[in-house]
Amino acid sequence: MLFNSYPFIFLFLPLVLIGYFAMGRFGNLVPVIWLALASLAFYSVSNWQFVLLLLASVTFNYVIGLLLISGRLGSRPRFAVLTIGVAVDLLVLGTFKYAGFLAANLNALLSTGLTLDIVLPVGISFYTFTQIAFLVDAYRGNVARYALPHYALFVTYFPHLIAGPILHHKDMIPQFERAEAKRPNAHLILCGVIIFAIGLFKKTCLADGIQPLVAPAFGANSPSFDQAWIGALAYTFQLYFDFSGYSDMAIGISLMFGIFLPLNFNSPYQATSIIDFWRRWHMTLSQFLRDYLYIPLGGNRRGRVLRYVNLMVTMALGGLWHGAAWTFVIWGALHGLYLCINHAWNNYGPGIAPRFERAANIAALLLTFLSVVVAWVFFRADSLPSALYVLSRMADPTQIVFGRAEIVGTAFILGYAAIAWFAPNTQTIMGYDHKARVVGEALGAWQRRPLFLYATAAVLAFGILGIQQHSEFIYFRF
Amino acid sequence: MVQPASKLLRLLGASALILMVAVALNFIVDPLQIFRPARLFAAMYSQDSRMQNAGLIRSQDFDTVFMGTSLAIHFRQSDIDRLLGVMSLKLSMTGSNSREQSFVLTAALERHPKRIVWQIDDWIFHDAPDIDSDVYFPSDLYRRNARGIAGYLLSGAMARESAWILARSIPPIAPMVARWTTEELFKFPVSSVDDINTLRPGSDLSEAYNAKKTVAAFRRITDPVRSSYLAVDYKYDAMVRAFERDAVDLIAKNPDVKFDIYFPPYSILQFVAMRDASPATLKIVYEFSAYALPRLVQFPNVSLHDFRDAKQITHDLDNYGDVIHHSPVIDLKVLSDLAARNHVVDCAAPTASLERLKAQVEAYRVDDIER
């Protein structure tokens, strides 16, 4: 089921909300079970064939987690249990996500004739990572004993199940355990509705609105210089508004249930370096990769050279996490390279005189943005040759069309760039502070500014009016 | 102090009000003419034929349906009517597959046309998604069920078009609005049904269709980087399956409707590109034709025409904008040849045209195009 669909907005969400708060009368556990069941129902609407896989994964990891937490095992058996747990998770993920890719590469290298066409269960990358983090923390002794319904809800919680944010058990399960979350809080529901409205608008009006400009650059035709740039830039903004729109909607929905989800975006295209970009783009994935891959690999503790190697490995694997294709690996590796250059510049580059700081920041913002756009070409293209072809068109100004369609396209791009660069982001507008569990503190002032409320109502209405017949989120396929 | 609950109600109430205004606007203006033919406001039409066809089927009078892909998109209904002596409705859809075409034809057949002129490409028959999973196709709008109607009325894009059509009907501002009505900004820029998806009047045909462009397209699709696109959607078993389901089944179920089916005149370079860059694909094309041609001529309500071996058209590269799309001049030639039955397939030798095509493709030398 899609957040940007009439059945979800007008049926599923109101019913689950009403049920959740109605169940609150029967104690603290019943609403949790209700929400977990609703999450399974949400998942099964379009992925019913993989519900058992999801349940098996939850049960398996819960049992492994119990073994790790129990304290009855010695250090070696504990490590063995962790290894088995993580290996099984990765094996399942690998089978569904990477077996076809592996077979295709073996076929290309050795002409084995082996082809595998395995359907990817939606959300498997997200719920696998979430649970691997749980197992590793359980092994490290950082996990308290959780009840099965709470753990099941932590994994299956429908606002994040399909495309994140990647949640952390320490952040989420205590929230599920709080009794106050089971009582309706009009303030949180109002803020949740507003954040959801902003996300819906980003998705249906902004991301879906610019999508038609992308295809001409990445299709079978040969784009001109301007068409290739318009396509690459359009995809840059489409992806941002699509994914950050989804994340806003997830945060908004969750807030209606009294649960604060972590932020996933913080105006990433305003970043003035690649390091800064990765602190602002898909933040929960960045944190996961840092805590469970980069630091265990050694991080920056073993000298500068190994730090760069670790960065490259982490980012290339991060790319592969997005999809089983060389284009994603190259995208990740390219960002790894950017990060290495960025760190090297920080270490060895010249300092900037204060009077040039503003100009340097603007130059850094543009350079960072340009680097990100180039990398997105690999992310979007069907194949490496296709990506290189689009890039070659972007580097060849001898062919320029710039007809009416391109002029309109350019105007759209400028409008989107203005929003991405200059507009405040959702958390700034709403005063959303995930760690402090605070949102909408300025809401009281709205009494003096009813226009804000009506503008928000318009955003919600336009978001609903923008719903197209069927428009999936790009990150669903990861 | 206004409480959050009250603010929430105000917010939801204001949203609902905006939604109702949009719904009312869409219902009254009805840009697609789904509920009624345009009377209050001047009719405007969209070039998005997958969407527009749902309204055309309901609002137009016709006794003949003209169906096809982009190869049949630029035809004018007035030309079809004049040359074939019919009252036609063009429902061609760019890049459409056989599922979509069959679905639209089935919807149009509810209006009981006598004849269907159907331009068929072999690549339309493939493993296309089910019509309800086709993200580009508003199937529920054709069915006029609750979901389709709700999607139509609750569409912000449609409300924008409704507002624009409404503004276009207000005398003082109508000329200014008409001047601003361009395809880049609005989805319903066409004021005559005859002009839907046709070239703009005064278009320079020699600029749009010439040998230079055709050869450039040939070079592009045979470029090793992009030649893999030639093989996309060519799987023999899937093609036969789709052909039986979407074409044969429809023909068999409508014995009283006359089907004029034609394979269009692609430039010879389409097949030469396959010959040189994707021979396995060309083999599938030949095998599929060898299956489809005899199968279609079995039906008494089918007249089959094969233009693919029409050398005087296909070898003149000035007729094309790329390797397959021919100019409006050829549109007229196709229509007059259909009327004169110049390329009709002989029931006794249904693959004769295919054999002629094979010989032409084999004989064609790429060096010739340099001259």
Chai-1 contact restraints between the chains, C-beta under 6 A:
chainA,res_idxA,chainB,res_idxB,connection_type,confidence,min_distance_angstrom,max_distance_angstrom,comment,restraint_id
A,A186,B,P4,contact,1.0,0.0,6.0,A-B,restraint_1
A,A186,B,A5,contact,1.0,0.0,6.0,A-B,restraint_2
A,A186,B,L8,contact,1.0,0.0,6.0,A-B,restraint_3
A,H187,B,P4,contact,1.0,0.0,6.0,A-B,restraint_4
A,L190,B,P4,contact,1.0,0.0,6.0,A-B,restraint_5
A,L190,B,K7,contact,1.0,0.0,6.0,A-B,restraint_6
A,L190,B,L8,contact,1.0,0.0,6.0,A-B,restraint_7
A,A220,B,Y229,contact,1.0,0.0,6.0,A-B,restraint_8
A,S222,B,R220,contact,1.0,0.0,6.0,A-B,restraint_9
A,P385,B,V225,contact,1.0,0.0,6.0,A-B,restraint_10
A,Y389,B,V225,contact,1.0,0.0,6.0,A-B,restraint_11
A,R404,B,E184,contact,1.0,0.0,6.0,A-B,restraint_12
A,A405,B,E184,contact,1.0,0.0,6.0,A-B,restraint_13
A,V408,B,E184,contact,1.0,0.0,6.0,A-B,restraint_14
A,Q447,B,V2,contact,1.0,0.0,6.0,A-B,restraint_15
A,L453,B,L11,contact,1.0,0.0,6.0,A-B,restraint_16
A,Y454,B,A14,contact,1.0,0.0,6.0,A-B,restraint_17
A,T456,B,L11,contact,1.0,0.0,6.0,A-B,restraint_18
A,A457,B,L11,contact,1.0,0.0,6.0,A-B,restraint_19
A,A457,B,A14,contact,1.0,0.0,6.0,A-B,restraint_20
A,A457,B,S15,contact,1.0,0.0,6.0,A-B,restraint_21
A,A458,B,I18,contact,1.0,0.0,6.0,A-B,restraint_22
A,L460,B,S15,contact,1.0,0.0,6.0,A-B,restraint_23
A,A461,B,S15,contact,1.0,0.0,6.0,A-B,restraint_24
A,A461,B,I18,contact,1.0,0.0,6.0,A-B,restraint_25
A,A461,B,L19,contact,1.0,0.0,6.0,A-B,restraint_26
A,F462,B,G156,contact,1.0,0.0,6.0,A-B,restraint_27
A,L465,B,A22,contact,1.0,0.0,6.0,A-B,restraint_28
A,L465,B,G156,contact,1.0,0.0,6.0,A-B,restraint_29
A,G466,B,G156,contact,1.0,0.0,6.0,A-B,restraint_30
A,Q469,B,P138,contact,1.0,0.0,6.0,A-B,restraint_31
A,H470,B,V135,contact,1.0,0.0,6.0,A-B,restraint_32
